[in-house]
Amino acid sequence: MQVGKLSGYFAFGFLMASCGEEAPTAKECLAADMVIHNTLIYTADDDNWTAEAAASLGDKIIFVGSNADAEKYMCRNAEILDMSGKFVYAGLTDGHQHLARMGAREMTIDLGGMGSLKETVDALKAWADDVPDGGWVLGSGWIERDWTDEKRFLNKTDVDAFTANKPLYIPRSDNSSALVNSKALELLGVTKETPDPFGGAFERDKNGEPTGYIVGEAMNLFEPLLPTGEDLNFVKESLQKGMDWNVEHGWTAIHDSAQFDNDTNMLKELHAEGKMKHRVFASANIRFRDKRLAEGVYDSGDHMYQLAAIKLYIDGTLGSRSAALLANYNDADHPGYISFEREELYPTMVAALKAGFQIQTHAIGDKANRLILDWYQEAMLEVPREEWGNPDPRWRMEHAQLMNPADFPRFKEIGILPSMQPSHAIGDLHYAEERIGLERLQWAYAWRTMIDHGNIIIGGTDAPAERGDPRIEFYAAVARKDLNGFSAEGWNPDLSVTREEALKMFTVWPAYGAFQEDIKGMVKVGYLADFTFFDKDIMTIPDNEIPLVQNQMTIVGGKIVFKK
């Protein structure tokens, strides 16, 4: 009896527990590798613009929401990142960069930021003194617009005295013109009798002698002589250093513009070795177009590396007066240069359309942009849609700096994506009025006009032509002032963009420009776990504080690739 009564007592207690308050249960635990919480996340997703927390499993995002709802992922072996006081953004993408040259900048002399011609030449001499006789003096980044003593292009007389036995080749920051010395001219066999190549020029003095300042296609004549492109170890190291620099500054992906064949091969090697720090969507340089079209689009299969575009060129830059204009420059008696004629570019456009390759064309001047829009449209009308290798080709206009107003609506009508670099404006506008005058300036660097015509803009840096810093690009896009806060007549502040648009320029819009909008560019469940972490909120702080924020961490595919 005693036993029976006891059994009945326990049975009654169990019944009461099931009918009354619930018995305590184990805390819910859902699998995650990483949880980010206690922060403000800007997702770049219009349906869910901000969040407090996110979680990833493998390389994908599995949760976006509140701190409270994130707790169920904060268990087992999940890495928990309490980002209180920090701000998180959908992983930033540089939509136009030159990766190998970015790394080479770190391995040669970087003349960017010099305050005078004298400072520039002194730095060159110090560098050249350490180069052995016969070795090339290499570098990049010089730009006369920032000099306080003489605002002129460098020439061979500036450097010949200390480079008599050392060939020198140093592109201007825009990479559309360069300085070479007498030794380099001698090696190539350039004399006063040497004709200018089509689409380029050897600047000459009053006696017809080459000055050492070269423009456009004249630069390509020197490239076979340079040691950097053929030295595979140099190429591989430059790619690695470029990626290191990028993730340190917050980029989780780049669009690598105009890859050379050795760049492609070495990047594939780095990928196979597991050494790629960030994602790369690449275009092949025009000189490798036939090979790439024959081999077809390349995809690494893990969203790290795609080679799916061909890079073409039609003109130069405003700074070097080599951009192709519909009317003469205000400060020169010519309208610039066309680098490649229709018969050189148009067959590639047709072949790319059939092969499913994106076309990206460098176009700066209003004439250049009009011609490329014409040829793009012509190709798309000529090739029947059923023969298109990709039914949505998303061809691009790289730079699209100066437009005739009649051509703005054509981008949307034809389906062309403008790819633009905000930092170009805040540098070029210091001299652009001299080049093209106030009337044409209202149609230059016209981001607001492009967006108002229904376009998205792929934001980029064109580094190393510019610094390559996402803070500078974001600031330039929203402030439209130089880094000292300066602006003047002709800077047209009404052409700036909102901060939300600026964030999209470096997240979801470049993802669309790389056919990746369904997998990256937003903090969204199912998307790649790419994040950029800053110490301040670039969506709300005063404009002048944006260039001062610090990158705290960069995550690519759920892995920390940089941490401050």
C-alpha positions as CSV (number, residue, x, y, z in Angstrom):
1,M,0.0,0.0,0.0
2,Q,2.7,2.5,0.9
3,V,4.3,1.9,-2.4
4,G,1.1,2.3,-4.3
5,K,0.2,5.6,-2.5
6,L,3.7,7.0,-3.3
7,S,3.3,6.0,-6.9
8,G,0.0,7.8,-7.1
9,Y,1.4,10.9,-5.5
10,F,4.2,11.2,-8.2
11,A,1.6,10.5,-10.9
12,F,-0.6,13.3,-9.6
13,G,2.4,15.7,-9.4
14,F,3.4,15.0,-13.0
15,L,-0.2,15.6,-14.1
16,M,-0.3,18.9,-12.3
17,A,3.0,20.0,-13.9
18,S,1.7,19.2,-17.3
19,C,-1.6,21.0,-16.7
20,G,-0.1,24.1,-15.0
21,E,3.3,25.8,-15.5
22,E,5.5,24.3,-18.1
23,A,8.6,22.4,-16.8
24,P,11.9,24.2,-17.7
25,T,13.3,23.1,-21.1
26,A,16.8,23.3,-22.5
27,K,17.8,26.6,-24.1
28,E,17.3,26.5,-27.9
29,C,20.6,26.2,-29.7
30,L,20.9,26.6,-33.5
31,A,24.2,25.9,-35.3
32,A,26.3,28.8,-36.3
33,D,30.0,29.4,-36.8
34,M,29.9,33.2,-36.1
35,V,27.5,35.6,-34.5
36,I,27.8,39.4,-34.7
37,H,25.7,41.3,-32.2
38,N,25.2,44.4,-30.1
39,T,25.8,46.7,-33.1
40,L,24.1,48.6,-35.9
41,I,24.3,46.7,-39.2
42,Y,23.6,48.5,-42.5
43,T,22.4,45.7,-44.7
44,A,22.0,47.5,-48.0
45,D,18.7,45.6,-48.3
46,D,15.8,47.9,-48.9
47,D,13.4,45.5,-47.3
48,N,15.4,45.4,-44.0
49,W,17.8,48.3,-44.0
50,T,19.2,47.9,-40.5
51,A,19.7,45.1,-38.0
52,E,21.3,44.5,-34.6
53,A,22.8,41.1,-35.2
54,A,23.7,38.5,-37.8
55,A,24.9,34.9,-37.8
56,S,26.7,32.8,-40.4
57,L,27.3,29.1,-41.0
58,G,30.1,28.3,-43.4
59,D,30.4,31.1,-45.9
60,K,26.6,32.1,-45.8
61,I,24.5,34.3,-43.6
62,I,21.8,32.3,-41.8
63,F,20.3,35.0,-39.6
64,V,19.7,38.7,-39.6
65,G,17.7,40.4,-36.9
66,S,17.6,41.5,-33.3
67,N,20.0,40.8,-30.4
68,A,17.3,38.9,-28.6
69,D,16.6,36.6,-31.6
70,A,20.4,36.1,-32.1
71,E,20.8,34.4,-28.7
72,K,19.7,31.0,-30.0
73,Y,22.8,31.0,-32.3
74,M,25.2,32.0,-29.4
75,C,26.0,28.5,-28.3
76,R,28.2,25.5,-28.8
77,N,31.4,26.5,-30.7
78,A,30.1,29.7,-32.4
79,E,32.5,32.6,-32.4
80,I,30.7,35.5,-30.8
81,L,31.6,39.0,-31.8
82,D,30.3,41.7,-29.5
83,M,30.6,44.8,-31.7
84,S,29.3,47.3,-29.2
85,G,30.4,50.8,-30.3
86,K,31.2,49.6,-33.8
87,F,29.2,49.8,-37.0
88,V,28.8,47.0,-39.6
89,Y,28.1,47.3,-43.3
90,A,27.4,44.8,-46.0
91,G,30.9,43.9,-47.3
92,L,32.2,46.8,-49.5
93,T,33.1,46.2,-53.1
94,D,35.5,48.3,-55.2
95,G,33.8,48.2,-58.6
96,H,36.9,49.3,-60.6
97,Q,40.4,48.6,-59.5
98,H,43.7,47.3,-61.0
99,L,44.8,44.7,-58.4
100,A,48.3,43.9,-59.7
101,R,49.2,47.6,-60.0
102,M,47.8,48.2,-56.5
103,G,50.3,45.7,-55.1
104,A,53.1,47.0,-57.4
105,R,52.5,50.4,-55.8
106,E,53.5,48.9,-52.5
107,M,56.7,47.5,-54.1
108,T,57.9,50.4,-56.1
109,I,58.0,54.2,-55.4
110,D,54.6,55.7,-54.8
111,L,54.7,59.4,-55.8
112,G,51.1,60.1,-54.8
113,G,50.5,62.9,-52.3
114,M,53.7,64.8,-53.1
115,G,53.3,68.5,-52.4
116,S,55.6,69.9,-55.1
117,L,57.5,69.1,-58.3
118,K,60.8,69.4,-56.3
119,E,59.6,67.0,-53.6
120,T,58.6,64.5,-56.3
121,V,61.9,64.7,-58.1
122,D,63.9,64.5,-54.9
123,A,62.0,61.4,-53.9
124,L,62.6,59.9,-57.3
125,K,66.4,60.6,-57.0
126,A,66.5,58.9,-53.6
127,W,64.8,55.9,-55.0
128,A,66.8,55.7,-58.2
129,D,70.1,56.0,-56.3
130,D,69.4,52.5,-54.9
131,V,68.6,51.0,-58.3
132,P,71.7,49.3,-59.9
133,D,72.9,50.5,-63.4
134,G,70.8,48.8,-66.0
135,G,67.9,48.3,-63.7
136,W,64.5,49.9,-64.3
137,V,63.4,52.8,-62.1
138,L,59.7,52.1,-61.6
139,G,56.9,53.8,-59.8
140,S,53.5,55.4,-60.1
141,G,51.2,58.1,-58.8
142,W,52.7,61.5,-59.7
143,I,50.1,64.2,-60.3
144,E,51.0,67.8,-61.0
145,R,47.6,69.2,-59.9
146,D,48.7,68.9,-56.2
147,W,52.1,70.7,-56.7
148,T,52.6,74.1,-55.2
149,D,55.6,75.2,-57.2
150,E,55.1,74.2,-60.8
151,K,52.0,72.6,-62.1
152,R,53.4,70.9,-65.3
153,F,54.0,67.4,-66.6
154,L,57.3,65.8,-65.7
155,N,59.8,65.4,-68.5
156,K,63.2,63.7,-69.0
157,T,65.2,66.8,-68.1
158,D,63.8,66.4,-64.5
159,V,65.4,63.0,-64.1
160,D,68.1,62.3,-66.7
161,A,70.9,63.6,-64.5
162,F,70.5,60.8,-62.0
163,T,69.2,58.0,-64.3
164,A,71.7,58.2,-67.1
165,N,72.4,54.4,-67.0
166,K,69.0,53.4,-65.7
167,P,65.8,53.3,-67.8
168,L,62.9,55.0,-66.1
169,Y,59.1,54.5,-66.6
170,I,56.6,56.1,-64.2
171,P,53.0,56.5,-65.1
172,R,51.0,59.6,-64.1
173,S,48.4,58.7,-61.5
174,D,45.7,58.3,-64.2
175,N,47.8,55.7,-66.1
176,S,47.0,57.4,-69.3
177,S,50.3,59.1,-69.6
178,A,53.8,58.5,-68.3
179,L,57.3,59.9,-67.7
180,V,60.2,58.1,-69.4
181,N,63.8,59.2,-69.4
182,S,66.3,59.4,-72.2
183,K,67.6,55.9,-71.5
184,A,64.2,54.4,-71.9
185,L,63.6,56.3,-75.2
186,E,67.0,55.0,-76.4
187,L,66.1,51.4,-75.6
188,L,62.9,51.7,-77.6
189,G,64.6,53.6,-80.4
190,V,62.5,56.7,-80.2
191,T,63.9,59.8,-81.9
192,K,62.5,63.0,-83.3
193,E,61.8,61.1,-86.5
194,T,59.6,58.5,-84.7
195,P,56.0,59.0,-85.6
196,D,53.3,59.1,-82.9
197,P,51.3,55.9,-82.6
198,F,47.6,56.0,-83.4
199,G,45.8,57.0,-80.2
200,G,48.9,58.3,-78.5
201,A,51.7,60.8,-78.6
202,F,55.3,61.5,-77.7
203,E,55.2,65.0,-76.4
204,R,57.9,67.1,-78.2
205,D,59.8,70.3,-77.6
206,K,60.0,73.1,-80.1
207,N,62.7,71.3,-82.0
208,G,60.6,68.1,-82.3
209,E,62.6,66.1,-79.8
210,P,60.7,63.8,-77.5
211,T,60.5,65.4,-74.0
212,G,59.9,62.1,-72.1
213,Y,56.2,62.8,-71.5
214,I,54.2,60.1,-73.3
215,V,50.5,59.7,-73.8
216,G,48.0,56.9,-74.5
217,E,49.1,54.2,-76.9
218,A,52.7,55.5,-76.7
219,M,52.8,53.9,-73.3
220,N,52.0,50.5,-74.6
221,L,55.2,50.5,-76.8
222,F,57.3,50.5,-73.6
223,E,55.5,47.7,-71.8
224,P,57.3,44.8,-73.5
225,L,60.5,46.3,-72.2
226,L,59.4,46.4,-68.5
227,P,60.4,43.6,-66.1
228,T,57.3,43.6,-64.0
229,G,54.7,42.0,-66.2
230,E,56.9,39.0,-67.2
231,D,58.3,38.3,-63.7
232,L,55.8,35.8,-62.4
233,N,57.1,36.1,-58.8
234,F,56.7,39.9,-59.0
235,V,53.2,39.5,-60.4
236,K,52.1,37.0,-57.7
237,E,53.6,39.1,-54.9
238,S,51.9,42.3,-56.2
239,L,48.5,40.5,-56.3
240,Q,49.0,39.3,-52.8
241,K,50.1,42.8,-51.5
242,G,47.2,44.4,-53.3
243,M,44.7,42.0,-51.6
244,D,46.4,42.7,-48.2
245,W,46.0,46.4,-48.7
246,N,42.4,46.1,-49.8
247,V,41.1,44.0,-46.8
248,E,43.0,46.3,-44.4
249,H,40.9,49.2,-45.7
250,G,37.6,47.3,-45.7
251,W,37.1,45.9,-49.2
252,T,35.6,42.4,-49.3
253,A,35.6,42.2,-53.1
254,I,36.9,44.1,-56.1
255,H,36.3,44.3,-59.8
256,D,39.8,43.8,-61.3
257,S,39.9,45.8,-64.5
258,A,41.9,44.7,-67.5
259,Q,43.8,41.7,-66.2
260,F,46.9,40.7,-68.1
261,D,47.4,37.0,-68.8
262,N,50.0,36.6,-66.1
263,D,47.7,38.3,-63.6
264,T,45.0,35.7,-64.4
265,N,47.4,32.8,-64.1
266,M,48.9,33.9,-60.8
267,L,45.5,34.7,-59.3
268,K,44.4,31.2,-60.2
269,E,47.5,29.9,-58.4
270,L,46.8,32.0,-55.3
271,H,43.2,30.7,-55.3
272,A,44.4,27.1,-55.5
273,E,46.8,27.8,-52.6
274,G,43.9,29.2,-50.5
275,K,45.6,32.7,-50.3
276,M,42.9,34.9,-51.8
277,K,42.0,37.5,-49.2
278,H,38.9,38.8,-51.0
279,R,36.6,38.1,-54.0
280,V,37.6,39.2,-57.5
281,F,35.4,39.7,-60.5
282,A,37.7,40.4,-63.4
283,S,37.8,41.7,-67.0
284,A,40.6,40.7,-69.4
285,N,42.8,43.3,-71.0
286,I,42.0,44.0,-74.6
287,R,45.2,42.4,-75.9
288,F,44.0,39.1,-74.5
289,R,40.5,39.3,-75.8
290,D,40.8,36.5,-78.4
291,K,42.3,34.1,-75.9
292,R,39.6,34.8,-73.4
293,L,36.8,34.6,-75.9
294,A,38.1,31.2,-77.1
295,E,38.4,29.8,-73.5
296,G,35.1,31.2,-72.3
297,V,34.0,32.6,-69.0
298,Y,36.0,31.4,-66.0
299,D,34.4,30.7,-62.6
300,S,36.3,29.3,-59.6
301,G,33.0,27.8,-58.3
302,D,33.2,29.2,-54.8
303,H,32.4,32.9,-55.6
304,M,36.0,33.9,-55.1
305,Y,37.2,34.5,-58.6
306,Q,35.3,35.0,-61.9
307,L,36.7,36.2,-65.2
308,A,33.7,37.1,-67.2
309,A,34.3,40.4,-69.0
310,I,36.5,42.0,-71.6
311,K,38.0,45.5,-71.1
312,L,38.1,47.8,-74.1
313,Y,39.4,51.4,-74.4
314,I,38.5,54.3,-76.6
315,D,40.2,57.4,-75.1
316,G,42.4,58.7,-72.4
317,T,41.9,61.2,-69.6
318,L,40.9,64.8,-69.1
319,G,44.1,65.5,-67.0
320,S,46.4,64.5,-69.9
321,R,44.0,66.1,-72.5
322,S,43.7,62.7,-74.1
323,A,40.0,62.2,-73.5
324,A,38.0,62.3,-76.7
325,L,35.6,65.4,-76.8
326,L,32.9,66.5,-79.1
327,A,34.6,70.0,-79.2
328,N,38.1,71.2,-78.5
329,Y,39.5,71.5,-75.0
330,N,39.2,75.0,-73.6
331,D,43.0,75.1,-73.0
332,A,44.2,73.2,-76.1
333,D,43.5,73.4,-79.8
334,H,42.4,69.8,-80.2
335,P,39.6,67.5,-79.0
336,G,41.7,64.7,-77.6
337,Y,42.3,61.2,-79.0
338,I,40.4,58.1,-80.0
339,S,42.6,55.2,-79.0
340,F,40.8,52.5,-81.0
341,E,38.6,52.9,-84.1
342,R,35.3,51.1,-84.6
343,E,36.8,48.4,-86.8
344,E,39.1,47.4,-83.9
345,L,36.4,47.3,-81.1
346,Y,33.1,46.5,-82.8
347,P,34.0,42.8,-83.8
348,T,35.0,42.1,-80.2
349,M,31.6,43.5,-79.0
350,V,29.7,41.2,-81.4
351,A,31.9,38.2,-80.4
352,A,31.5,38.9,-76.7
353,L,27.7,39.2,-77.0
354,K,27.6,35.7,-78.6
355,A,30.0,34.2,-76.1
356,G,28.2,35.6,-73.0
357,F,31.0,38.0,-71.9
358,Q,30.4,41.3,-70.4
359,I,32.0,44.3,-72.1
360,Q,33.6,47.1,-70.1
361,T,34.8,50.1,-72.0
362,H,37.0,52.9,-70.7
363,A,35.3,56.1,-71.9
364,I,36.0,59.6,-70.4
365,G,35.0,62.3,-72.9
366,D,31.6,63.1,-74.3
367,K,32.6,61.9,-77.8
368,A,34.0,58.7,-76.4
369,N,30.8,57.9,-74.4
370,R,28.6,58.7,-77.4
371,L,30.5,56.4,-79.8
372,I,30.5,53.5,-77.3
373,L,26.8,53.9,-76.7
374,D,26.3,53.9,-80.5
375,W,28.4,50.7,-81.0
376,Y,26.9,48.9,-78.0
377,Q,23.4,49.6,-79.4
378,E,24.5,48.6,-82.9
379,A,25.9,45.3,-81.7
380,M,22.8,44.4,-79.7
381,L,20.6,45.1,-82.7
382,E,22.8,43.2,-85.1
383,V,23.0,40.0,-83.1
384,P,19.6,38.2,-82.7
385,R,18.7,37.8,-79.0
386,E,18.5,34.0,-79.4
387,E,22.3,34.1,-80.2
388,W,23.3,36.1,-77.1
389,G,25.4,34.0,-74.8
390,N,23.8,35.8,-71.8
391,P,20.3,37.1,-72.2
392,D,21.1,39.9,-69.8
393,P,24.7,41.0,-70.8
394,R,24.9,44.1,-68.5
395,W,27.6,45.9,-70.5
396,R,29.4,48.7,-68.7
397,M,30.8,52.2,-69.3
398,E,33.9,52.6,-67.2
399,H,34.2,56.2,-65.9
400,A,31.5,57.9,-68.0
401,Q,32.9,61.1,-66.8
402,L,31.7,63.7,-69.3
403,M,28.4,63.3,-71.1
404,N,26.4,65.2,-73.7
405,P,23.0,65.7,-72.0
406,A,21.3,63.9,-74.8
407,D,23.1,60.7,-73.9
408,F,22.1,60.3,-70.3
409,P,18.8,58.5,-71.0
410,R,20.4,56.1,-73.5
411,F,22.1,54.2,-70.7
412,K,18.8,53.0,-69.3
413,E,17.2,52.6,-72.8
414,I,20.0,50.3,-74.0
415,G,20.7,48.6,-70.7
416,I,24.2,49.9,-70.1
417,L,25.6,50.3,-66.6
418,P,27.7,53.4,-65.7
419,S,30.8,52.5,-63.6
420,M,32.0,55.7,-61.9
421,Q,34.7,56.7,-59.4
422,P,33.7,59.6,-57.0
423,S,37.3,60.4,-56.1
424,H,38.0,61.3,-59.7
425,A,35.7,64.3,-59.4
426,I,37.2,65.8,-56.2
427,G,40.7,65.5,-57.8
428,D,39.9,66.5,-61.4
429,L,37.6,69.4,-60.5
430,H,40.6,71.4,-59.4
431,Y,41.6,71.7,-63.1
432,A,38.5,70.5,-65.1
433,E,37.2,74.0,-65.6
434,E,40.4,74.9,-67.4
435,R,40.0,71.8,-69.6
436,I,36.3,71.9,-70.5
437,G,34.8,75.1,-69.1
438,L,31.8,75.7,-66.8
439,E,29.1,74.9,-69.3
440,R,30.4,71.3,-69.9
441,L,31.1,70.8,-66.2
442,Q,27.4,70.6,-65.4
443,W,27.4,67.3,-67.3
444,A,30.6,65.9,-65.8
445,Y,30.9,63.4,-62.9
446,A,27.1,63.6,-63.0
447,W,26.2,60.8,-60.5
448,R,22.9,62.5,-59.5
449,T,21.9,62.9,-63.2
450,M,22.6,59.2,-63.9
451,I,20.5,58.0,-61.0
452,D,17.7,60.4,-61.8
453,H,17.6,58.8,-65.3
454,G,16.9,55.4,-63.6
455,N,20.4,54.0,-63.6
456,I,22.4,52.3,-60.9
457,I,26.0,53.3,-60.5
458,I,28.8,50.8,-59.9
459,G,31.1,52.7,-57.6
460,G,34.8,52.2,-57.8
461,T,38.2,53.8,-57.1
462,D,40.3,53.2,-60.3
463,A,43.2,52.5,-57.8
464,P,46.1,53.0,-58.1
465,A,45.1,56.0,-60.2
466,E,43.4,57.1,-57.0
467,R,44.2,56.0,-53.5
468,G,41.7,53.1,-53.4
469,D,40.2,54.0,-50.0
470,P,36.5,53.3,-49.5
471,R,36.3,56.2,-47.0
472,I,37.4,58.7,-49.6
473,E,35.0,57.3,-52.2
474,F,32.0,57.5,-49.9
475,Y,33.0,61.0,-48.8
476,A,33.5,62.2,-52.3
477,A,30.1,60.8,-53.4
478,V,28.1,62.5,-50.7
479,A,30.1,65.7,-50.0
480,R,31.5,66.5,-53.5
481,K,34.4,68.5,-51.9
482,D,38.1,67.7,-51.8
483,L,39.6,66.3,-48.6
484,N,40.3,69.8,-47.3
485,G,36.6,70.6,-47.6
486,F,37.2,72.8,-50.7
487,S,34.7,73.3,-53.5
488,A,34.2,76.1,-56.0
489,E,32.1,77.2,-58.9
490,G,31.6,74.3,-61.3
491,W,31.8,71.6,-58.6
492,N,28.0,71.3,-58.8
493,P,27.2,70.0,-55.3
494,D,23.7,69.2,-56.6
495,L,25.2,66.2,-58.4
496,S,26.2,64.4,-55.2
497,V,24.3,61.4,-53.9
498,T,22.5,60.4,-50.7
499,R,24.3,58.3,-48.2
500,E,22.0,55.4,-48.9
501,E,22.8,55.7,-52.6
502,A,26.5,55.9,-51.8
503,L,26.4,52.7,-49.7
504,K,24.6,50.9,-52.6
505,M,27.3,52.2,-55.0
506,F,29.8,50.0,-53.1
507,T,27.6,47.0,-52.1
508,V,24.5,45.9,-54.0
509,W,25.0,47.8,-57.2
510,P,28.5,46.4,-58.0
511,A,27.1,43.0,-57.1
512,Y,24.5,43.5,-59.9
513,G,27.2,44.7,-62.2
514,A,29.0,41.4,-61.7
515,F,25.8,39.2,-62.0
516,Q,26.0,38.5,-58.2
517,E,23.0,40.3,-56.8
518,D,21.4,37.0,-55.7
519,I,24.4,36.0,-53.6
520,K,26.3,39.1,-52.4
521,G,26.0,42.9,-51.8
522,M,23.6,42.7,-48.9
523,V,23.4,41.3,-45.4
524,K,20.6,38.9,-46.0
525,V,19.9,35.3,-45.2
526,G,21.4,33.0,-47.9
527,Y,23.9,35.6,-49.0
528,L,27.7,35.4,-48.6
529,A,28.9,36.4,-45.1
530,D,30.9,39.4,-46.1
531,F,31.1,42.3,-43.7
532,T,33.0,45.6,-43.2
533,F,33.4,47.1,-39.7
534,F,34.1,50.8,-39.0
535,D,34.5,52.5,-35.7
536,K,32.0,55.3,-36.7
537,D,28.7,55.5,-38.4
538,I,29.4,56.8,-41.9
539,M,25.6,57.1,-42.5
540,T,25.2,59.8,-39.9
541,I,28.5,61.5,-38.9
542,P,29.4,64.9,-40.4
543,D,30.8,64.7,-43.9
544,N,34.3,65.9,-42.8
545,E,34.6,63.0,-40.4
546,I,34.0,60.2,-43.0
547,P,37.6,60.1,-44.2
548,L,38.8,59.7,-40.6
549,V,36.9,56.6,-39.7
550,Q,39.0,53.4,-39.1
551,N,38.3,50.0,-40.4
552,Q,38.2,47.6,-37.5
553,M,37.6,44.3,-39.2
554,T,37.0,42.7,-42.6
555,I,35.1,39.4,-42.9
556,V,34.9,37.5,-46.2
557,G,32.9,34.3,-46.4
558,G,32.5,34.1,-42.6
559,K,36.3,34.3,-42.0
560,I,38.1,37.2,-40.5
561,V,40.7,38.4,-43.1
562,F,41.7,41.6,-41.3
563,K,41.4,42.7,-37.7
564,K,42.8,45.9,-36.2
